[in-house]
Amino acid sequence: MKTSDFDKKFDEGEDVTSLLDLSRARRPGLDQKRVNVDFPVWMVQSLDREAHRLGVTRQALIKLWLADKLDHRGA
């Protein structure tokens, strides 16, 4: 299929997902890397309380707070 035909289908609101090979799709800049961080027990307990209050996991809370802090600093 020509790119112009694909673009036309997309622009007209047609579902083009069947035309894509999503098995190799990637979102640039969102690759993950595992890190280990040691926290004192009191901090883990505080994180768990806040995560429970917000209805998210501890990991999600840490990611949210770090992302927020880094966004504010323009990192």
N, C-alpha and C positions, 0 to 999 in steps of 0.2 A: 504494500500500500504506500502511496506517495504521502509525504509529509503534509502536503496541502489538503489531501483528502481526509487525513486524520484530523487536522486542525479544523476543518469544516464540520466534521461530525461532532467534535468537542464543542465548538462554538455554537452549534445548534442544539446543544444540550443532550446529545445522544450518549448513552453509556458506552464508553470506550475501554472499560477495564478488561473486557475479553480480548482485546487486541494487544494488551501489554503483557510482558513477561515479568511478573511481580516477584518471581523467585530470586531475582538479582537486584531488586530495588534497594536503595540505600538512602538515608537522609544525611547529607554531609554535615559534619560537625557534631553528630550525635552518637558517634562510636563510644562505647563504654570502656572504662578501665577500672578494675577493682582496686580499691585501696583499703588498708586496715588502719583504724584509728583506735587507740586505747583511751577510754574515758574513766574518770573516777566513778565509783558506784553511785554517789549522790547525783551526779550529772545524768547518768543513765536513768535513774529513777525519775528525775525531773523531766527528762525527755519523754519517758513513757507516759507520765501523767498528762503532759501537754498533748502528746499524740492521741491519747485516749479521748481527751476533751474535744479535740478537733475531728476525731473519727478517722484518723489516718495511721499508717504504720510509723514506727520510729524512723526507719530509713527514709520514708517519704517526707517526714518532718525535717530531718537533717538536710535533705536535698533542697527542699523548699527554702529553708532559712539560708543555706549557703548561696543558692541562686539569687535570692533577694539581696543579700549582702554584696555579692559580686556585681550584680546589675547596678547597684547604687554607686559603686566605685568605678564603674566603667571598665572593669577588667575583661 
